[in-house]
Amino acid sequence: MMETGKTVEGGKGFKHFLHRTLTHSRFPFIAAALAILLTLPSLKAGWLLDDYHHKLLMSDYEGIIKPLESPLDMFNFLDGDPERASKGIDYGILPWWTYDKIKVAFLRPLASITHWLDYILWPDIPLLMHAHSIVLYGVLAMVVAFLYRRFATIGWAAGLAAILYVIDDAHGTTVGWLANRNAILAALFGVLVLIVHDKWRREGWRAGMALGPVFLSLSLLSAEAGIATCAYLGAYALCIDRDRFVRRFAALVPYAAVVIFWRILWTYLGYGVAHIGCYADPLGEPLRYISMVINHGPLLLQGAVAGLPVDICMFLSSQAWKVFWRGSFVFLILAALVLIPLLKHNRAARFWAVGMLLSVLPICATFPSDRLLLFVSIGGMGLIAEFVVFVFAKIKGQQRQLLWRVPAMLLVVLLVFVHLVIAPMGLVFKTAFPMGPKGFIYSLEYMSFDESIENQDLVIVNPPSAFLALTCLPAWASEGKPLPRHMRILASSQFDPVEVRRINDKTITVRPRGGYLVTVFDRLFRDDKQGLSVGERIELTGMTVEVTELKSNGRPAEAAFSFSVALEDASLYWLQYKKGRYVPFHPPAVGQSVELPGFNPFRK
């Protein structure tokens, strides 16, 4: 332990039992059992989103809806090939506004292997696939508990930090969504890096010098999120390592070599993300990335500390987003002021704080979400536990002023309530429903057809989310259900109503009140650099799209859709989203218009 002092444990009963439990030599195994117990509801979560692509890959289906090609490369969805993307756009597995050089390709072979094993051993039993993820989360909980023991000021602080980490509701989606297992693996190997590195630097265990880079390689080959391990290695050199300054950072050279080699390999093999509105490559787009750090960092940090779900961002308008950001920023500033005395006296607390701050940087490169917080909350929960100790434990030489104790007590009460009372309930719910209540998600995705749909183009005018509507295609294909001849998504309606005007027998215009490419999911398919221009046409089989007007921000305001047949032709199957479900849509008469309601997730 880093900094010890005499504590007053006193008393018996529940307090004594709690102290003995948190400091017991086998507590890491208790933490693992608790992690498994609280995430058992995910056993019934089934397949979601990307899971269907994995399921389809391992099935006998062959067709355009199957974007993945290798069971060892299950996260390489689009490789930047315009021909490959154009085929997906033409069929409708990608929306019409997709940029044809889009790239979404992640190098995650270790995670892919775990899914490949699932489909080899129990291909039709998602319950056992979820059991696999649950066990891995239990192992992560165990090694995190061992990690906290190496740095805690006093014994029960390590146990408290481990409990806080295990029951953090931000981890619910990560555990409950099969395709997000890569994050658990990356965090697991990342924590092992920190344990063996500390054992090498403080105890002279030379094997740690070799094992650390090996574990970092495994973390990076599980998910790109493994780069956050380096945040804690840097924090260790700054806050924990007592060697000479130059030698502290010289010890990090092998890790830097691993990262450089990984990045070169990642780029050489063609992996990466490009032309996506909600992703940025920190090396390729530094200015845009800095902007995303400013916009996303405070939201993610408050999610780890204050516990307010970051996922609500996807349902916020731009104005509400600004309010949320300002509130998060103010909270973080006030909390930092209260934490100053702790950070001045406690090296372990400084280590957790610096690690938390640095580990948030990589995940700022994409849209903020709770499922990204596995690494950030390692430092967050360690810091919270040290703060609770600092406020309550009676350690000699640490007298606190009354003026400080009042806000400190208020902050402790808030943190304890959020992380020990609310969080475990949230974790159970999120593992059971990783994407939200099943009825809610079901209404956004579910459409059912008979075999006649195979001779029809499915035209959906205003789905709340084009991304979720398109997820139906791999789900149907993987389950052997009838598939439409093509699928056409005309617009999304997450925030605003959509106006549909009939121009002639074969043409309608669609105008979302807020314009196109408003939501984060819509911007998955095109970034602002690859803007569309007025008059630009996208030629698809049986339909042509023409951008007819732009908004001031350069995004499309209106588009015209001209079909090769009359809109009432039996070859077109029209749907709209209305009052929580998909219902038939009848195009208005020539010269007439109709306004379809926008989707509000907070109103039925």
C-alpha positions as CSV (number, residue, x, y, z in Angstrom):
1,M,0.0,0.0,0.0
2,M,1.2,3.5,-0.9
3,E,0.5,5.6,2.2
4,T,-0.5,4.1,5.5
5,G,-1.6,5.5,8.7
6,K,-3.2,4.4,11.9
7,T,-6.9,4.1,11.6
8,V,-9.6,3.7,14.1
9,E,-11.5,0.6,13.1
10,G,-13.3,0.0,16.4
11,G,-16.6,-1.5,17.1
12,K,-18.2,-4.7,16.0
13,G,-21.4,-5.6,14.2
14,F,-22.0,-4.6,10.6
15,K,-19.2,-2.0,10.5
16,H,-16.7,-4.6,11.7
17,F,-18.0,-7.2,9.2
18,L,-17.8,-4.8,6.4
19,H,-14.2,-3.9,7.2
20,R,-13.2,-7.5,7.4
21,T,-14.9,-8.3,4.1
22,L,-13.3,-5.4,2.2
23,T,-9.9,-6.3,3.5
24,H,-10.1,-10.1,3.3
25,S,-7.4,-11.8,1.3
26,R,-10.1,-13.5,-0.9
27,F,-12.1,-10.3,-1.5
28,P,-11.1,-10.1,-5.2
29,F,-12.9,-13.4,-5.7
30,I,-15.9,-12.0,-3.8
31,A,-15.8,-9.0,-6.3
32,A,-15.8,-11.4,-9.2
33,A,-18.8,-13.3,-7.8
34,L,-20.7,-10.0,-7.3
35,A,-19.9,-8.9,-10.8
36,I,-21.2,-12.2,-12.2
37,L,-24.3,-12.1,-10.0
38,L,-25.3,-8.6,-10.9
39,T,-24.9,-9.1,-14.7
40,L,-26.8,-12.4,-14.9
41,P,-29.9,-10.6,-16.3
42,S,-27.9,-10.2,-19.6
43,L,-28.4,-13.9,-20.2
44,K,-31.7,-13.1,-21.8
45,A,-30.5,-10.0,-23.8
46,G,-30.2,-12.0,-27.0
47,W,-28.6,-10.5,-30.2
48,L,-28.4,-6.8,-30.8
49,L,-27.2,-4.5,-33.6
50,D,-23.7,-5.7,-34.7
51,D,-24.4,-9.1,-33.1
52,Y,-26.6,-9.9,-36.1
53,H,-23.7,-9.3,-38.5
54,H,-21.6,-11.7,-36.5
55,K,-24.4,-14.2,-36.6
56,L,-24.9,-13.7,-40.3
57,L,-21.2,-14.2,-40.9
58,M,-21.2,-17.6,-39.2
59,S,-24.4,-18.7,-41.1
60,D,-24.8,-20.2,-44.6
61,Y,-26.2,-17.0,-46.0
62,E,-24.5,-15.4,-48.9
63,G,-25.5,-12.0,-50.2
64,I,-25.0,-8.2,-50.1
65,I,-26.4,-8.0,-46.6
66,K,-23.3,-9.9,-45.3
67,P,-20.6,-7.3,-45.0
68,L,-18.1,-9.3,-42.9
69,E,-15.8,-11.8,-44.6
70,S,-13.7,-13.6,-41.9
71,P,-14.5,-15.0,-38.5
72,L,-11.1,-13.6,-37.4
73,D,-12.0,-10.1,-38.6
74,M,-15.5,-9.5,-37.2
75,F,-15.2,-5.7,-36.9
76,N,-14.2,-4.9,-40.4
77,F,-17.5,-3.6,-41.8
78,L,-16.4,-1.2,-44.5
79,D,-12.9,-0.9,-45.9
80,G,-13.2,2.3,-47.9
81,D,-13.8,0.5,-51.2
82,P,-16.3,2.7,-53.2
83,E,-17.6,-0.4,-55.1
84,R,-18.3,-2.3,-52.0
85,A,-20.1,0.7,-50.4
86,S,-22.0,1.4,-53.6
87,K,-23.5,-2.1,-53.6
88,G,-24.7,-1.6,-50.0
89,I,-26.2,1.8,-50.8
90,D,-28.0,0.4,-53.9
91,Y,-29.5,-2.4,-52.0
92,G,-30.3,-0.3,-49.0
93,I,-28.2,-1.8,-46.3
94,L,-26.7,1.7,-46.2
95,P,-28.8,4.9,-46.5
96,W,-28.7,6.9,-49.6
97,W,-26.6,9.7,-48.1
98,T,-23.7,7.4,-47.3
99,Y,-20.3,8.5,-48.7
100,D,-19.0,5.8,-50.9
101,K,-15.4,5.9,-49.5
102,I,-16.6,5.4,-45.9
103,K,-14.3,3.2,-43.8
104,V,-15.3,1.4,-40.6
105,A,-12.6,-1.2,-40.0
106,F,-11.3,-2.2,-36.5
107,L,-8.4,-4.6,-35.9
108,R,-9.8,-6.8,-33.1
109,P,-8.6,-10.4,-33.7
110,L,-8.7,-11.5,-30.1
111,A,-12.3,-10.3,-29.6
112,S,-13.2,-11.9,-32.9
113,I,-11.7,-15.3,-31.8
114,T,-14.0,-15.3,-28.7
115,H,-17.1,-14.7,-30.9
116,W,-15.9,-17.3,-33.4
117,L,-15.6,-19.9,-30.5
118,D,-19.2,-19.0,-29.4
119,Y,-20.6,-19.8,-32.9
120,I,-18.5,-23.0,-33.1
121,L,-19.6,-24.2,-29.7
122,W,-23.2,-22.9,-29.3
123,P,-24.2,-21.1,-32.5
124,D,-27.9,-20.9,-31.7
125,I,-27.8,-20.2,-27.9
126,P,-27.2,-16.5,-27.2
127,L,-27.6,-17.3,-23.5
128,L,-24.3,-19.1,-23.4
129,M,-22.6,-16.4,-25.4
130,H,-23.7,-13.9,-22.8
131,A,-22.5,-16.3,-20.1
132,H,-19.1,-16.0,-21.8
133,S,-19.1,-12.2,-21.5
134,I,-20.3,-12.4,-17.9
135,V,-17.4,-14.7,-16.9
136,L,-15.0,-12.3,-18.6
137,Y,-16.5,-9.4,-16.6
138,G,-16.1,-11.4,-13.5
139,V,-12.4,-12.0,-14.2
140,L,-12.0,-8.3,-14.9
141,A,-13.6,-7.5,-11.6
142,M,-11.1,-9.8,-9.8
143,V,-8.0,-8.3,-11.4
144,V,-9.3,-4.8,-10.8
145,A,-9.7,-5.6,-7.1
146,F,-6.0,-6.9,-7.1
147,L,-5.0,-3.7,-8.8
148,Y,-6.7,-1.4,-6.2
149,R,-4.9,-3.4,-3.4
150,R,-1.6,-2.4,-4.8
151,F,-2.3,1.3,-4.5
152,A,-4.9,1.9,-1.8
153,T,-4.0,4.2,1.1
154,I,-5.7,1.8,3.6
155,G,-7.0,-1.7,3.1
156,W,-10.8,-1.0,3.0
157,A,-10.3,1.7,0.4
158,A,-9.2,-1.0,-2.1
159,G,-12.3,-3.1,-1.3
160,L,-14.6,0.0,-1.6
161,A,-13.0,1.0,-5.0
162,A,-13.5,-2.6,-6.3
163,I,-17.1,-2.6,-5.2
164,L,-17.7,0.8,-6.9
165,Y,-16.1,-0.5,-10.1
166,V,-18.0,-3.8,-10.2
167,I,-21.5,-2.2,-9.6
168,D,-20.9,0.8,-11.9
169,D,-24.0,0.9,-14.1
170,A,-22.0,2.4,-17.0
171,H,-20.7,-1.1,-17.5
172,G,-24.1,-2.6,-18.1
173,T,-24.3,-2.1,-21.9
174,T,-20.7,-3.3,-22.2
175,V,-21.5,-6.6,-20.6
176,G,-25.0,-7.0,-22.1
177,W,-24.1,-6.3,-25.7
178,L,-22.2,-9.2,-27.1
179,A,-20.3,-7.2,-29.7
180,N,-19.0,-4.9,-27.0
181,R,-17.1,-7.8,-25.4
182,N,-13.9,-6.4,-27.0
183,A,-13.9,-3.6,-24.4
184,I,-14.0,-6.1,-21.5
185,L,-11.0,-7.9,-23.0
186,A,-9.1,-4.7,-23.6
187,A,-9.6,-3.5,-20.0
188,L,-8.7,-7.0,-18.6
189,F,-5.4,-7.1,-20.3
190,G,-4.8,-3.4,-19.6
191,V,-5.2,-3.9,-15.9
192,L,-2.8,-6.8,-16.0
193,V,-0.3,-4.5,-17.6
194,L,-0.6,-2.1,-14.6
195,I,-0.2,-4.9,-12.1
196,V,2.9,-6.5,-13.6
197,H,4.4,-3.0,-14.3
198,D,4.0,-2.0,-10.7
199,K,5.4,-5.3,-9.5
200,W,8.4,-4.8,-11.7
201,R,9.0,-1.1,-10.7
202,R,8.4,-1.4,-6.9
203,E,9.5,-5.0,-6.2
204,G,12.1,-5.6,-8.9
205,W,10.1,-8.5,-10.5
206,R,11.9,-8.7,-13.8
207,A,9.3,-10.8,-15.4
208,G,7.0,-7.8,-15.3
209,M,9.3,-5.9,-17.6
210,A,8.6,-8.5,-20.3
211,L,4.9,-9.3,-19.5
212,G,3.8,-5.7,-19.5
213,P,4.4,-5.1,-23.2
214,V,2.9,-8.6,-24.0
215,F,-0.3,-7.7,-22.1
216,L,-0.5,-4.3,-23.7
217,S,-0.3,-6.0,-27.1
218,L,-3.1,-8.3,-26.2
219,S,-5.2,-5.3,-25.0
220,L,-4.6,-3.4,-28.3
221,L,-5.5,-6.6,-30.3
222,S,-8.7,-6.8,-28.3
223,A,-9.9,-3.3,-29.0
224,E,-8.4,0.1,-29.9
225,A,-9.6,1.2,-26.4
226,G,-6.6,-0.6,-25.0
227,I,-4.6,2.5,-25.8
228,A,-6.0,3.9,-22.6
229,T,-3.7,1.6,-20.7
230,C,-0.9,4.0,-21.6
231,A,-2.8,6.8,-19.8
232,Y,-2.3,4.9,-16.5
233,L,1.3,4.0,-17.3
234,G,2.0,7.7,-17.8
235,A,0.2,8.5,-14.6
236,Y,2.3,5.9,-12.8
237,A,5.5,7.4,-14.0
238,L,4.3,10.9,-12.8
239,C,2.7,10.0,-9.5
240,I,3.9,6.6,-8.2
241,D,7.3,5.7,-9.5
242,R,10.1,7.0,-7.2
243,D,13.0,6.3,-9.5
244,R,14.9,9.2,-11.1
245,F,12.8,11.1,-13.5
246,V,14.6,10.0,-16.7
247,R,14.5,6.3,-15.6
248,R,10.8,6.5,-14.9
249,F,10.0,7.3,-18.5
250,A,12.7,5.1,-19.9
251,A,10.7,2.2,-18.3
252,L,7.9,3.1,-20.7
253,V,9.9,2.8,-23.9
254,P,8.9,-0.8,-24.5
255,Y,5.3,0.1,-24.2
256,A,5.8,3.0,-26.7
257,A,7.4,0.6,-29.1
258,V,4.4,-1.7,-28.9
259,V,2.0,1.2,-29.5
260,I,4.0,2.5,-32.5
261,F,4.3,-1.0,-34.0
262,W,0.6,-1.6,-33.5
263,R,-0.4,1.7,-35.1
264,I,1.9,1.0,-38.1
265,L,0.4,-2.4,-38.5
266,W,-3.1,-1.1,-38.1
267,T,-2.6,1.4,-40.8
268,Y,-0.6,-0.9,-43.2
269,L,-3.4,-3.5,-43.1
270,G,-6.0,-0.9,-44.0
271,Y,-7.8,-0.5,-40.7
272,G,-9.2,2.7,-39.5
273,V,-12.2,5.0,-39.6
274,A,-12.8,7.6,-42.2
275,H,-15.6,9.9,-43.4
276,I,-17.8,9.2,-40.4
277,G,-19.3,12.2,-38.7
278,C,-19.1,10.9,-35.2
279,Y,-15.5,9.5,-35.3
280,A,-12.2,11.3,-35.7
281,D,-8.7,10.0,-36.1
282,P,-6.5,11.9,-33.6
283,L,-3.5,11.6,-35.9
284,G,-5.3,12.2,-39.2
285,E,-7.7,15.0,-38.0
286,P,-6.0,16.7,-35.0
287,L,-8.0,19.9,-35.0
288,R,-11.3,18.1,-35.2
289,Y,-10.2,15.7,-32.5
290,I,-9.3,18.6,-30.2
291,S,-12.8,20.0,-30.7
292,M,-14.2,16.6,-29.8
293,V,-12.1,16.5,-26.6
294,I,-13.6,19.8,-25.6
295,N,-17.1,18.8,-26.4
296,H,-17.1,15.2,-25.1
297,G,-14.5,15.2,-22.3
298,P,-16.6,16.9,-19.6
299,L,-19.6,14.7,-20.4
300,L,-17.6,11.5,-20.1
301,L,-15.8,12.6,-16.9
302,Q,-19.0,13.5,-15.2
303,G,-20.4,10.1,-16.3
304,A,-17.6,8.3,-14.5
305,V,-17.7,10.5,-11.4
306,A,-21.3,11.9,-11.0
307,G,-22.9,8.9,-12.7
308,L,-25.4,10.8,-14.9
309,P,-25.9,8.5,-17.9
310,V,-23.9,9.8,-20.9
311,D,-26.1,7.8,-23.3
312,I,-28.8,10.4,-22.9
313,C,-26.8,12.6,-25.3
314,M,-28.1,10.6,-28.3
315,F,-31.6,11.9,-27.5
316,L,-30.6,15.6,-26.9
317,S,-31.1,18.4,-29.3
318,S,-28.1,20.7,-29.8
319,Q,-29.4,23.2,-27.3
320,A,-30.0,20.6,-24.6
321,W,-26.5,19.2,-25.3
322,K,-25.1,22.6,-24.5
323,V,-26.9,22.7,-21.2
324,F,-25.8,19.2,-20.3
325,W,-22.2,20.2,-21.2
326,R,-22.2,23.3,-19.1
327,G,-23.7,21.5,-16.1
328,S,-21.1,18.7,-16.4
329,F,-18.3,21.3,-16.6
330,V,-19.5,23.2,-13.6
331,F,-19.8,20.0,-11.5
332,L,-16.3,18.9,-12.5
333,I,-14.8,22.3,-11.5
334,L,-16.6,22.3,-8.1
335,A,-15.6,18.7,-7.4
336,A,-12.0,19.4,-8.3
337,L,-11.9,22.3,-5.8
338,V,-13.1,20.0,-3.1
339,L,-10.6,17.3,-4.0
340,I,-7.6,19.6,-3.9
341,P,-6.6,18.7,-0.2
342,L,-6.8,15.0,-1.0
343,L,-4.7,15.4,-4.2
344,K,-2.1,17.4,-2.3
345,H,-1.6,14.7,0.4
346,N,-2.2,11.5,-1.4
347,R,-0.1,10.1,-4.3
348,A,-2.5,7.2,-4.9
349,A,-5.3,9.7,-5.4
350,R,-3.2,11.8,-7.8
351,F,-2.4,8.6,-9.7
352,W,-6.1,7.7,-10.1
353,A,-7.0,11.3,-11.0
354,V,-4.3,11.7,-13.7
355,G,-5.0,8.2,-15.1
356,M,-8.7,9.0,-15.3
357,L,-8.1,12.3,-17.1
358,L,-5.7,10.9,-19.6
359,S,-7.8,7.8,-20.3
360,V,-10.7,9.9,-21.3
361,L,-8.8,11.3,-24.2
362,P,-8.9,8.3,-26.6
363,I,-12.7,7.9,-26.2
364,C,-13.3,11.5,-27.0
365,A,-12.7,10.5,-30.6
366,T,-16.2,9.1,-30.9
367,F,-19.7,9.9,-29.7
368,P,-19.9,9.9,-25.9
369,S,-21.4,6.8,-24.4
370,D,-21.4,4.9,-21.0
371,R,-20.1,1.8,-22.7
372,L,-16.8,3.6,-23.3
373,L,-16.0,4.2,-19.6
374,L,-14.4,0.9,-18.5
375,F,-10.9,2.4,-18.4
376,V,-12.0,5.8,-17.2
377,S,-13.9,4.4,-14.2
378,I,-10.8,2.5,-13.0
379,G,-9.3,5.8,-12.0
380,G,-12.7,7.3,-11.2
381,M,-13.6,4.6,-8.6
382,G,-10.1,4.6,-7.2
383,L,-10.3,8.3,-6.7
384,I,-13.8,8.2,-5.1
385,A,-12.7,5.5,-2.7
386,E,-9.6,7.5,-1.6
387,F,-11.9,10.6,-1.1
388,V,-14.2,8.7,1.1
389,V,-11.2,7.5,3.2
390,F,-9.9,11.1,3.4
391,V,-13.2,12.4,4.6
392,F,-14.1,9.7,7.1
393,A,-11.0,7.7,8.2
394,K,-9.2,9.1,11.3
395,I,-5.6,9.2,10.0
396,K,-3.0,10.9,12.1
397,G,-1.7,14.2,10.8
398,Q,-4.7,14.9,8.6
399,Q,-6.8,17.6,10.1
400,R,-9.4,19.1,7.9
401,Q,-10.9,22.6,8.2
402,L,-14.6,23.0,8.9
403,L,-15.0,25.2,5.8
404,W,-13.8,22.4,3.6
405,R,-15.7,19.6,5.4
406,V,-19.2,20.9,4.6
407,P,-18.9,20.7,0.8
408,A,-16.7,17.6,1.2
409,M,-19.5,15.8,3.1
410,L,-22.1,16.9,0.6
411,L,-20.0,15.5,-2.3
412,V,-19.4,12.3,-0.4
413,V,-23.1,11.9,0.2
414,L,-23.9,12.5,-3.4
415,L,-21.2,10.0,-4.6
416,V,-22.2,7.3,-2.2
417,F,-25.9,7.6,-3.1
418,V,-25.2,7.6,-6.8
419,H,-22.6,4.8,-6.8
420,L,-23.7,2.5,-4.0
421,V,-27.5,3.0,-4.2
422,I,-28.5,3.9,-7.7
423,A,-25.7,2.3,-9.7
424,P,-26.3,-1.4,-8.8
425,M,-30.0,-1.1,-9.8
426,G,-28.9,0.6,-13.0
427,L,-26.4,-2.1,-13.7
428,V,-29.0,-4.8,-13.4
429,F,-31.3,-2.9,-15.7
430,K,-28.7,-2.1,-18.3
431,T,-27.4,-5.6,-18.5
432,A,-30.9,-6.9,-19.1
433,F,-31.7,-4.2,-21.6
434,P,-28.4,-3.0,-23.1
435,M,-30.1,-0.7,-25.7
436,G,-33.1,0.2,-23.6
437,P,-36.4,-1.4,-22.7
438,K,-37.2,-4.2,-25.2
439,G,-40.6,-2.8,-26.0
440,F,-39.0,0.5,-26.9
441,I,-36.2,-1.0,-29.1
442,Y,-38.7,-3.5,-30.6
443,S,-40.9,-0.6,-31.8
444,L,-38.0,1.1,-33.4
445,E,-36.8,-2.0,-35.3
446,Y,-39.6,-4.5,-35.7
447,M,-41.3,-5.0,-39.1
448,S,-42.7,-8.3,-40.2
449,F,-43.6,-9.4,-43.8
450,D,-44.6,-12.5,-45.7
451,E,-42.8,-13.8,-48.8
452,S,-44.4,-11.3,-51.1
453,I,-41.9,-8.7,-49.8
454,E,-39.2,-10.4,-51.8
455,N,-40.7,-8.9,-55.0
456,Q,-41.1,-5.4,-53.5
457,D,-39.0,-2.4,-52.5
458,L,-39.5,-1.6,-48.8
459,V,-39.8,2.2,-48.5
460,I,-39.7,3.7,-45.0
461,V,-40.4,7.4,-45.0
462,N,-39.5,8.5,-41.4
463,P,-37.9,5.9,-39.1
464,P,-36.8,7.5,-35.8
465,S,-33.3,6.1,-36.6
466,A,-32.2,5.0,-40.1
467,F,-29.4,3.0,-38.4
468,L,-31.8,1.0,-36.2
469,A,-34.2,0.4,-39.1
470,L,-31.3,-0.9,-41.3
471,T,-30.3,-3.3,-38.5
472,C,-33.4,-5.3,-39.4
473,L,-31.8,-6.5,-42.6
474,P,-29.0,-8.6,-41.1
475,A,-31.4,-9.7,-38.4
476,W,-33.9,-11.0,-41.0
477,A,-31.2,-12.6,-43.1
478,S,-29.6,-14.4,-40.1
479,E,-33.0,-15.8,-39.1
480,G,-33.9,-16.9,-42.6
481,K,-36.8,-14.5,-42.9
482,P,-38.1,-13.0,-46.2
483,L,-36.1,-10.0,-47.4
484,P,-37.3,-7.0,-49.5
485,R,-35.9,-6.6,-53.0
486,H,-34.4,-3.3,-51.9
487,M,-34.8,-1.2,-48.8
488,R,-35.2,2.6,-49.0
489,I,-34.9,4.9,-46.0
490,L,-36.0,8.4,-47.0
491,A,-35.3,10.4,-43.8
492,S,-34.9,10.1,-40.0
493,S,-37.3,11.7,-37.6
494,Q,-35.7,11.5,-34.2
495,F,-36.2,15.1,-33.3
496,D,-38.4,16.8,-35.8
497,P,-41.5,16.2,-38.0
498,V,-41.0,15.3,-41.6
499,E,-42.9,16.9,-44.5
500,V,-43.7,14.8,-47.5
501,R,-44.9,16.6,-50.7
502,R,-46.1,14.9,-53.9
503,I,-44.6,16.5,-57.0
504,N,-45.9,14.2,-59.7
505,D,-47.0,10.6,-60.3
506,K,-43.5,9.2,-59.5
507,T,-41.8,11.8,-57.3
508,I,-42.1,13.1,-53.8
509,T,-39.9,15.5,-51.8
510,V,-39.0,14.9,-48.2
511,R,-38.1,17.7,-45.8
512,P,-37.2,16.9,-42.2
513,R,-37.8,20.1,-40.2
514,G,-34.3,20.0,-38.8
515,G,-32.7,18.9,-42.0
516,Y,-30.7,15.7,-42.8
517,L,-27.7,14.4,-40.9
518,V,-28.9,15.8,-37.6
519,T,-28.6,12.7,-35.3
520,V,-25.4,11.0,-34.4
521,F,-26.6,7.7,-36.0
522,D,-27.3,9.5,-39.3
523,R,-23.8,11.0,-39.2
524,L,-22.3,7.5,-39.0
525,F,-22.5,7.4,-42.7
526,R,-21.0,10.7,-43.8
527,D,-19.0,13.5,-42.2
528,D,-19.4,17.2,-42.9
529,K,-16.3,17.4,-45.1
530,Q,-18.0,15.2,-47.7
531,G,-21.0,17.5,-48.1
532,L,-23.7,17.1,-50.6
533,S,-24.5,19.9,-53.1
534,V,-27.8,21.2,-54.5
535,G,-28.6,19.2,-57.6
536,E,-26.4,16.2,-56.7
537,R,-28.1,13.0,-57.7
538,I,-27.7,9.5,-56.3
539,E,-28.8,6.9,-58.8
540,L,-30.2,3.7,-57.3
541,T,-32.0,0.7,-58.8
542,G,-35.6,1.9,-59.2
543,M,-35.1,5.2,-57.5
544,T,-33.1,8.5,-57.9
545,V,-32.4,10.9,-55.1
546,E,-31.7,14.5,-55.8
547,V,-30.7,17.1,-53.2
548,T,-32.9,20.1,-53.7
549,E,-32.0,22.4,-50.9
550,L,-29.3,22.9,-48.3
551,K,-29.4,24.3,-44.8
552,S,-27.0,27.1,-43.6
553,N,-24.7,24.4,-42.1
554,G,-24.3,22.8,-45.5
555,R,-26.3,19.7,-44.7
556,P,-29.3,18.7,-46.9
557,A,-32.6,20.4,-46.0
558,E,-34.7,18.6,-48.6
559,A,-34.4,15.8,-51.1
560,A,-36.5,14.6,-54.0
561,F,-37.1,10.9,-54.6
562,S,-38.1,9.8,-58.1
563,F,-39.2,6.2,-58.5
564,S,-39.2,4.3,-61.8
565,V,-42.9,3.4,-61.2
566,A,-45.9,5.2,-59.9
567,L,-45.8,5.7,-56.1
568,E,-48.9,3.5,-55.8
569,D,-47.4,0.6,-57.8
570,A,-47.6,-2.7,-56.0
571,S,-43.9,-3.1,-56.2
572,L,-43.4,-0.4,-53.5
573,Y,-44.3,-1.3,-49.9
574,W,-44.6,2.0,-48.0
575,L,-44.2,2.4,-44.2
576,Q,-44.2,5.3,-41.8
577,Y,-43.4,5.4,-38.0
578,K,-46.3,6.7,-36.1
579,K,-47.3,6.5,-32.4
580,G,-44.6,4.0,-31.5
581,R,-44.9,1.6,-34.4
582,Y,-44.5,1.1,-38.1
583,V,-47.8,1.5,-40.0
584,P,-48.6,1.7,-43.8
585,F,-48.1,5.0,-45.5
586,H,-50.1,6.3,-48.4
587,P,-48.4,9.0,-50.5
588,P,-50.5,12.2,-50.8
589,A,-52.1,13.2,-54.0
590,V,-50.1,15.2,-56.6
591,G,-49.6,18.8,-55.3
592,Q,-50.6,17.8,-51.8
593,S,-48.3,17.4,-48.7
594,V,-48.5,15.6,-45.4
595,E,-46.5,16.2,-42.2
596,L,-45.4,13.0,-40.3
597,P,-44.7,13.4,-36.6
598,G,-41.2,13.5,-35.2
599,F,-40.1,10.8,-32.8
600,N,-39.8,11.9,-29.1
601,P,-38.4,9.1,-26.9
602,F,-39.8,10.8,-23.8
603,R,-43.4,10.8,-25.1
604,K,-45.6,8.0,-26.3
